[in-house]
Amino acid sequence: MRTAIVVVIIALLLVFVYLVYLHYRSRPDAARIPSEPANIPAANARAGPEYAYPNLDLTPGAIDPAVTQDNIQSTICVSGYTKTVRPSSTITHRLKLQIMMAYGINGDPSEYELDHFIPLELGGCGDCVANLWPERYDLEFGAKEKDRVENFLHRRVCSGGLTLEQGQNAMRDDWVKVYEQMDPPPP
């Protein structure tokens, strides 16, 4: 009798395992775990120097879930929108110092902009620490150049030349590459 029970239990386990196998076989993407985040190239594959990009472990980027492709004409494409979602300087100054410490930066805070990796004008999260990083002003491929790319992509998204997701991914993947390919080329 015990042998029959053991055989039934083993048979039920095999059926269960087979059903799980069939379930995941019909949904191959669900069973696959990517080795790297989607659309983020390895650091050595990027066009710019390492300092031009945030440390992805500290600043992976974050988007504002309230901004969608369907509502960009009433959110990011409205003049003055970023003022409505930008955190106050009281909050950002404290965050800037904390994030500089996390990045191991002991320099003068005035040499850095607390930048949104995914910019507000492309639906980036305004107050998410995961979207903020200390970006230098005075280096080639610093804050000033990135601002030009942000404005360029914002115009493209709002005119329908790119989707919101494409604009966000262009920033996340390699904003320096976009900068180098902008037409007309930057000064």
Secondary structure as a PSIPRED ss2 file (coil, helix, strand):
# PSIPRED VFORMAT (PSIPRED V4.0)

   1 M C   1.000  0.000  0.000
   2 R H   0.000  1.000  0.000
   3 T H   0.000  1.000  0.000
   4 A H   0.000  1.000  0.000
   5 I H   0.000  1.000  0.000
   6 V H   0.000  1.000  0.000
   7 V H   0.000  1.000  0.000
   8 V H   0.000  1.000  0.000
   9 I H   0.000  1.000  0.000
  10 I H   0.000  1.000  0.000
  11 A H   0.000  1.000  0.000
  12 L H   0.000  1.000  0.000
  13 L H   0.000  1.000  0.000
  14 L H   0.000  1.000  0.000
  15 V H   0.000  1.000  0.000
  16 F H   0.000  1.000  0.000
  17 V H   0.000  1.000  0.000
  18 Y H   0.000  1.000  0.000
  19 L H   0.000  1.000  0.000
  20 V H   0.000  1.000  0.000
  21 Y H   0.000  1.000  0.000
  22 L H   0.000  1.000  0.000
  23 H H   0.000  1.000  0.000
  24 Y H   0.000  1.000  0.000
  25 R H   0.000  1.000  0.000
  26 S H   0.000  1.000  0.000
  27 R C   1.000  0.000  0.000
  28 P H   0.000  1.000  0.000
  29 D H   0.000  1.000  0.000
  30 A H   0.000  1.000  0.000
  31 A H   0.000  1.000  0.000
  32 R C   1.000  0.000  0.000
  33 I C   1.000  0.000  0.000
  34 P C   1.000  0.000  0.000
  35 S C   1.000  0.000  0.000
  36 E C   1.000  0.000  0.000
  37 P C   1.000  0.000  0.000
  38 A C   1.000  0.000  0.000
  39 N C   1.000  0.000  0.000
  40 I C   1.000  0.000  0.000
  41 P C   1.000  0.000  0.000
  42 A C   1.000  0.000  0.000
  43 A H   0.000  1.000  0.000
  44 N H   0.000  1.000  0.000
  45 A H   0.000  1.000  0.000
  46 R C   1.000  0.000  0.000
  47 A C   1.000  0.000  0.000
  48 G C   1.000  0.000  0.000
  49 P C   1.000  0.000  0.000
  50 E H   0.000  1.000  0.000
  51 Y H   0.000  1.000  0.000
  52 A H   0.000  1.000  0.000
  53 Y C   1.000  0.000  0.000
  54 P C   1.000  0.000  0.000
  55 N C   1.000  0.000  0.000
  56 L C   1.000  0.000  0.000
  57 D C   1.000  0.000  0.000
  58 L C   1.000  0.000  0.000
  59 T C   1.000  0.000  0.000
  60 P C   1.000  0.000  0.000
  61 G C   1.000  0.000  0.000
  62 A C   1.000  0.000  0.000
  63 I E   0.000  0.000  1.000
  64 D C   1.000  0.000  0.000
  65 P C   1.000  0.000  0.000
  66 A C   1.000  0.000  0.000
  67 V C   1.000  0.000  0.000
  68 T C   1.000  0.000  0.000
  69 Q H   0.000  1.000  0.000
  70 D H   0.000  1.000  0.000
  71 N H   0.000  1.000  0.000
  72 I H   0.000  1.000  0.000
  73 Q H   0.000  1.000  0.000
  74 S H   0.000  1.000  0.000
  75 T C   1.000  0.000  0.000
  76 I C   1.000  0.000  0.000
  77 C C   1.000  0.000  0.000
  78 V C   1.000  0.000  0.000
  79 S C   1.000  0.000  0.000
  80 G C   1.000  0.000  0.000
  81 Y H   0.000  1.000  0.000
  82 T H   0.000  1.000  0.000
  83 K H   0.000  1.000  0.000
  84 T H   0.000  1.000  0.000
  85 V H   0.000  1.000  0.000
  86 R C   1.000  0.000  0.000
  87 P C   1.000  0.000  0.000
  88 S C   1.000  0.000  0.000
  89 S H   0.000  1.000  0.000
  90 T H   0.000  1.000  0.000
  91 I H   0.000  1.000  0.000
  92 T H   0.000  1.000  0.000
  93 H H   0.000  1.000  0.000
  94 R H   0.000  1.000  0.000
  95 L H   0.000  1.000  0.000
  96 K H   0.000  1.000  0.000
  97 L H   0.000  1.000  0.000
  98 Q H   0.000  1.000  0.000
  99 I H   0.000  1.000  0.000
 100 M H   0.000  1.000  0.000
 101 M H   0.000  1.000  0.000
 102 A H   0.000  1.000  0.000
 103 Y C   1.000  0.000  0.000
 104 G C   1.000  0.000  0.000
 105 I C   1.000  0.000  0.000
 106 N C   1.000  0.000  0.000
 107 G C   1.000  0.000  0.000
 108 D C   1.000  0.000  0.000
 109 P H   0.000  1.000  0.000
 110 S H   0.000  1.000  0.000
 111 E H   0.000  1.000  0.000
 112 Y E   0.000  0.000  1.000
 113 E E   0.000  0.000  1.000
 114 L E   0.000  0.000  1.000
 115 D E   0.000  0.000  1.000
 116 H E   0.000  0.000  1.000
 117 F C   1.000  0.000  0.000
 118 I C   1.000  0.000  0.000
 119 P C   1.000  0.000  0.000
 120 L H   0.000  1.000  0.000
 121 E H   0.000  1.000  0.000
 122 L H   0.000  1.000  0.000
 123 G C   1.000  0.000  0.000
 124 G E   0.000  0.000  1.000
 125 C C   1.000  0.000  0.000
 126 G C   1.000  0.000  0.000
 127 D C   1.000  0.000  0.000
 128 C C   1.000  0.000  0.000
 129 V H   0.000  1.000  0.000
 130 A H   0.000  1.000  0.000
 131 N H   0.000  1.000  0.000
 132 L E   0.000  0.000  1.000
 133 W E   0.000  0.000  1.000
 134 P E   0.000  0.000  1.000
 135 E E   0.000  0.000  1.000
 136 R E   0.000  0.000  1.000
 137 Y C   1.000  0.000  0.000
 138 D C   1.000  0.000  0.000
 139 L C   1.000  0.000  0.000
 140 E C   1.000  0.000  0.000
 141 F C   1.000  0.000  0.000
 142 G C   1.000  0.000  0.000
 143 A H   0.000  1.000  0.000
 144 K H   0.000  1.000  0.000
 145 E H   0.000  1.000  0.000
 146 K H   0.000  1.000  0.000
 147 D H   0.000  1.000  0.000
 148 R H   0.000  1.000  0.000
 149 V H   0.000  1.000  0.000
 150 E H   0.000  1.000  0.000
 151 N H   0.000  1.000  0.000
 152 F H   0.000  1.000  0.000
 153 L H   0.000  1.000  0.000
 154 H H   0.000  1.000  0.000
 155 R H   0.000  1.000  0.000
 156 R H   0.000  1.000  0.000
 157 V H   0.000  1.000  0.000
 158 C H   0.000  1.000  0.000
 159 S H   0.000  1.000  0.000
 160 G C   1.000  0.000  0.000
 161 G C   1.000  0.000  0.000
 162 L C   1.000  0.000  0.000
 163 T C   1.000  0.000  0.000
 164 L H   0.000  1.000  0.000
 165 E H   0.000  1.000  0.000
 166 Q H   0.000  1.000  0.000
 167 G H   0.000  1.000  0.000
 168 Q H   0.000  1.000  0.000
 169 N H   0.000  1.000  0.000
 170 A H   0.000  1.000  0.000
 171 M H   0.000  1.000  0.000
 172 R H   0.000  1.000  0.000
 173 D H   0.000  1.000  0.000
 174 D H   0.000  1.000  0.000
 175 W H   0.000  1.000  0.000
 176 V H   0.000  1.000  0.000
 177 K H   0.000  1.000  0.000
 178 V H   0.000  1.000  0.000
 179 Y H   0.000  1.000  0.000
 180 E H   0.000  1.000  0.000
 181 Q H   0.000  1.000  0.000
 182 M C   1.000  0.000  0.000
 183 D C   1.000  0.000  0.000
 184 P C   1.000  0.000  0.000
 185 P C   1.000  0.000  0.000
 186 P C   1.000  0.000  0.000
 187 P C   1.000  0.000  0.000
